[in-house]
Amino acid sequence: MKRLRFWLAALMSLLLLGGCAILFGGKDKAIATIAPMPGHRVKGTVWLEQRGERVMVIADVQGLPPDSEHGFHVHERGDCSASDAVSAGGHFNLGVQPHGHYSAPSHHMGDLPNLKADSRGIAKVSFEAEGISVWPGPRSIVGRALVVTSDPDDYRSQPDGNSGQRIGCGVIGLQ
């Protein structure tokens, strides 16, 4: 009888832990599907994974002009409904930080590295971003938009790096 209780307790513990992993395990990962704005062909998928205090970003974006460079930013709102994605608002920015290079001490939280397309118009990048999170809280990017722009971010011009039109947009959601 003691053995049976032991095995039942062990089995219940495993099931409970497995259930917790199913319920809470996905809170470290998010995804955004980039869709084109009218007149553009950009589309892709961006995976985001919390790794300690940083977020690993892996992007696969297609439909860009060959050998081109494009701004890539997290925006305030998860709303890509406007034909020019202006509904996504400005760059995600807690406080009053100026726009800048993503590795500079002062920059918008949504400032990310530019996407660089190859000769086939495909940009595949992976990098770690600091200052943002997929966990709940003020730094969370879940429910916000990821936007691709027509021109590269110059990392200087205010408020958006002179990065041109918004050509692709996707809302970040938990995976």
C-alpha positions as a Markdown table, in Angstrom:
| # | Residue | x | y | z |
|---|---|---|---|---|
| 1 | Met | 0.0 | 0.0 | 0.0 |
| 2 | Lys | 2.9 | 2.4 | 0.8 |
| 3 | Arg | 4.4 | 1.7 | -2.6 |
| 4 | Leu | 1.2 | 2.4 | -4.4 |
| 5 | Arg | 0.8 | 5.8 | -2.5 |
| 6 | Phe | 4.4 | 6.6 | -3.4 |
| 7 | Trp | 3.9 | 6.0 | -7.1 |
| 8 | Leu | 0.5 | 7.8 | -7.1 |
| 9 | Ala | 2.1 | 10.8 | -5.4 |
| 10 | Ala | 5.0 | 10.7 | -7.9 |
| 11 | Leu | 2.7 | 10.4 | -10.8 |
| 12 | Met | 0.5 | 13.3 | -9.5 |
| 13 | Ser | 3.7 | 15.5 | -9.1 |
| 14 | Leu | 4.8 | 14.8 | -12.7 |
| 15 | Leu | 1.3 | 15.6 | -14.0 |
| 16 | Leu | 1.2 | 18.8 | -12.0 |
| 17 | Leu | 4.6 | 19.9 | -13.2 |
| 18 | Gly | 3.7 | 19.0 | -16.7 |
| 19 | Gly | 0.5 | 21.1 | -16.5 |
| 20 | Cys | 2.5 | 24.0 | -15.1 |
| 21 | Ala | 4.9 | 23.8 | -18.1 |
| 22 | Ile | 1.9 | 23.8 | -20.5 |
| 23 | Leu | 0.2 | 26.7 | -18.7 |
| 24 | Phe | 3.3 | 28.9 | -18.0 |
| 25 | Gly | 6.0 | 27.6 | -20.4 |
| 26 | Gly | 4.9 | 29.7 | -23.4 |
| 27 | Lys | 5.3 | 33.0 | -21.5 |
| 28 | Asp | 8.9 | 33.2 | -22.5 |
| 29 | Lys | 8.2 | 33.1 | -26.3 |
| 30 | Ala | 6.4 | 35.4 | -28.6 |
| 31 | Ile | 5.9 | 35.7 | -32.4 |
| 32 | Ala | 4.9 | 38.3 | -35.0 |
| 33 | Thr | 3.8 | 37.7 | -38.5 |
| 34 | Ile | 4.8 | 40.6 | -40.7 |
| 35 | Ala | 2.2 | 41.4 | -43.4 |
| 36 | Pro | 2.7 | 43.9 | -46.3 |
| 37 | Met | 1.2 | 47.4 | -46.4 |
| 38 | Pro | -0.7 | 48.1 | -49.6 |
| 39 | Gly | 1.6 | 48.4 | -52.6 |
| 40 | His | 4.5 | 46.4 | -50.9 |
| 41 | Arg | 5.4 | 42.7 | -50.8 |
| 42 | Val | 7.3 | 42.4 | -47.5 |
| 43 | Lys | 6.2 | 39.5 | -45.3 |
| 44 | Gly | 7.8 | 37.3 | -42.7 |
| 45 | Thr | 8.0 | 35.9 | -39.3 |
| 46 | Val | 9.8 | 37.2 | -36.2 |
| 47 | Trp | 10.3 | 34.9 | -33.2 |
| 48 | Leu | 11.1 | 36.5 | -29.8 |
| 49 | Glu | 12.3 | 34.6 | -26.7 |
| 50 | Gln | 13.1 | 35.9 | -23.3 |
| 51 | Arg | 16.6 | 35.0 | -22.1 |
| 52 | Gly | 17.2 | 36.4 | -18.7 |
| 53 | Glu | 17.1 | 40.2 | -19.1 |
| 54 | Arg | 17.4 | 40.1 | -22.9 |
| 55 | Val | 15.1 | 39.1 | -25.7 |
| 56 | Met | 16.5 | 36.9 | -28.5 |
| 57 | Val | 15.0 | 38.1 | -31.8 |
| 58 | Ile | 15.1 | 35.9 | -34.9 |
| 59 | Ala | 13.6 | 37.4 | -38.1 |
| 60 | Asp | 13.0 | 35.9 | -41.5 |
| 61 | Val | 11.6 | 38.7 | -43.8 |
| 62 | Gln | 11.0 | 38.4 | -47.5 |
| 63 | Gly | 9.8 | 40.5 | -50.4 |
| 64 | Leu | 12.3 | 43.3 | -49.8 |
| 65 | Pro | 14.1 | 44.9 | -52.7 |
| 66 | Pro | 17.4 | 43.0 | -53.4 |
| 67 | Asp | 20.5 | 44.2 | -51.6 |
| 68 | Ser | 18.6 | 46.8 | -49.5 |
| 69 | Glu | 18.5 | 47.9 | -45.9 |
| 70 | His | 15.4 | 48.7 | -43.8 |
| 71 | Gly | 14.4 | 50.1 | -40.4 |
| 72 | Phe | 13.0 | 47.6 | -38.0 |
| 73 | His | 11.2 | 48.9 | -34.8 |
| 74 | Val | 8.8 | 47.9 | -32.0 |
| 75 | His | 5.9 | 50.4 | -32.0 |
| 76 | Glu | 3.6 | 51.6 | -29.2 |
| 77 | Arg | 0.4 | 49.9 | -30.3 |
| 78 | Gly | -0.4 | 46.5 | -31.7 |
| 79 | Asp | -2.5 | 48.0 | -34.5 |
| 80 | Cys | -1.6 | 47.5 | -38.1 |
| 81 | Ser | -5.0 | 48.4 | -39.5 |
| 82 | Ala | -4.2 | 51.7 | -41.2 |
| 83 | Ser | -2.9 | 51.3 | -44.8 |
| 84 | Asp | 0.3 | 53.1 | -43.8 |
| 85 | Ala | 0.5 | 51.4 | -40.3 |
| 86 | Val | 0.4 | 54.8 | -38.7 |
| 87 | Ser | -2.2 | 53.2 | -36.3 |
| 88 | Ala | 0.8 | 51.4 | -34.6 |
| 89 | Gly | 1.9 | 54.8 | -33.2 |
| 90 | Gly | 5.5 | 55.8 | -32.7 |
| 91 | His | 8.4 | 53.8 | -31.5 |
| 92 | Phe | 7.9 | 52.0 | -28.2 |
| 93 | Asn | 9.6 | 54.4 | -25.7 |
| 94 | Leu | 9.1 | 54.5 | -22.0 |
| 95 | Gly | 10.0 | 57.9 | -20.6 |
| 96 | Val | 11.6 | 60.6 | -22.7 |
| 97 | Gln | 14.5 | 58.9 | -24.4 |
| 98 | Pro | 15.6 | 60.2 | -27.8 |
| 99 | His | 15.7 | 58.0 | -30.9 |
| 100 | Gly | 19.1 | 56.4 | -31.3 |
| 101 | His | 21.3 | 53.4 | -32.0 |
| 102 | Tyr | 19.9 | 50.3 | -30.3 |
| 103 | Ser | 23.2 | 49.8 | -28.4 |
| 104 | Ala | 23.6 | 53.4 | -27.2 |
| 105 | Pro | 22.9 | 54.3 | -23.6 |
| 106 | Ser | 19.9 | 56.5 | -24.6 |
| 107 | His | 17.5 | 55.2 | -27.2 |
| 108 | His | 13.8 | 54.2 | -27.7 |
| 109 | Met | 13.1 | 50.8 | -26.3 |
| 110 | Gly | 11.7 | 49.9 | -29.7 |
| 111 | Asp | 14.9 | 50.8 | -31.6 |
| 112 | Leu | 16.3 | 47.6 | -33.2 |
| 113 | Pro | 19.0 | 46.8 | -35.8 |
| 114 | Asn | 18.3 | 47.5 | -39.4 |
| 115 | Leu | 17.3 | 44.5 | -41.6 |
| 116 | Lys | 19.7 | 43.8 | -44.5 |
| 117 | Ala | 18.2 | 42.0 | -47.5 |
| 118 | Asp | 20.3 | 39.8 | -49.7 |
| 119 | Ser | 20.3 | 39.6 | -53.5 |
| 120 | Arg | 17.0 | 37.7 | -53.3 |
| 121 | Gly | 15.3 | 40.3 | -51.1 |
| 122 | Ile | 15.4 | 38.1 | -48.0 |
| 123 | Ala | 16.6 | 39.4 | -44.6 |
| 124 | Lys | 17.5 | 36.8 | -42.0 |
| 125 | Val | 18.8 | 38.2 | -38.7 |
| 126 | Ser | 19.2 | 37.1 | -35.1 |
| 127 | Phe | 20.3 | 39.4 | -32.3 |
| 128 | Glu | 19.7 | 40.0 | -28.6 |
| 129 | Ala | 17.8 | 43.1 | -27.6 |
| 130 | Glu | 18.1 | 44.8 | -24.2 |
| 131 | Gly | 15.5 | 46.9 | -22.4 |
| 132 | Ile | 12.4 | 45.0 | -23.8 |
| 133 | Ser | 10.7 | 41.9 | -22.5 |
| 134 | Val | 8.1 | 39.4 | -23.5 |
| 135 | Trp | 7.1 | 39.0 | -19.8 |
| 136 | Pro | 4.3 | 41.1 | -18.4 |
| 137 | Gly | 5.2 | 44.5 | -17.2 |
| 138 | Pro | 6.0 | 48.0 | -18.5 |
| 139 | Arg | 8.8 | 46.8 | -20.7 |
| 140 | Ser | 6.7 | 44.1 | -22.4 |
| 141 | Ile | 6.4 | 44.2 | -26.2 |
| 142 | Val | 3.6 | 41.6 | -26.3 |
| 143 | Gly | 0.6 | 43.3 | -27.9 |
| 144 | Arg | 2.7 | 45.9 | -29.7 |
| 145 | Ala | 3.6 | 46.1 | -33.4 |
| 146 | Leu | 6.8 | 45.3 | -35.2 |
| 147 | Val | 7.3 | 47.5 | -38.2 |
| 148 | Val | 9.6 | 47.3 | -41.3 |
| 149 | Thr | 10.3 | 50.6 | -43.1 |
| 150 | Ser | 11.3 | 51.4 | -46.6 |
| 151 | Asp | 14.6 | 53.0 | -45.7 |
| 152 | Pro | 17.4 | 52.2 | -43.2 |
| 153 | Asp | 17.3 | 53.9 | -39.8 |
| 154 | Asp | 20.1 | 56.4 | -39.6 |
| 155 | Tyr | 20.0 | 56.1 | -35.8 |
| 156 | Arg | 20.2 | 59.9 | -35.4 |
| 157 | Ser | 17.2 | 61.8 | -36.8 |
| 158 | Gln | 14.3 | 62.4 | -34.5 |
| 159 | Pro | 11.8 | 60.9 | -33.9 |
| 160 | Asp | 12.2 | 57.9 | -36.1 |
| 161 | Gly | 15.7 | 57.7 | -37.8 |
| 162 | Asn | 14.5 | 59.1 | -41.1 |
| 163 | Ser | 13.5 | 55.5 | -42.1 |
| 164 | Gly | 10.8 | 56.2 | -44.6 |
| 165 | Gln | 7.4 | 54.6 | -45.1 |
| 166 | Arg | 6.1 | 51.7 | -43.1 |
| 167 | Ile | 6.0 | 48.8 | -45.6 |
| 168 | Gly | 5.3 | 45.9 | -43.3 |
| 169 | Cys | 3.6 | 45.4 | -39.9 |
| 170 | Gly | 2.8 | 42.6 | -37.5 |
| 171 | Val | 1.5 | 42.4 | -33.9 |
| 172 | Ile | 3.5 | 40.6 | -31.3 |
| 173 | Gly | 1.7 | 37.8 | -29.5 |
| 174 | Leu | 2.6 | 35.0 | -27.1 |
| 175 | Gln | 3.6 | 31.8 | -28.8 |
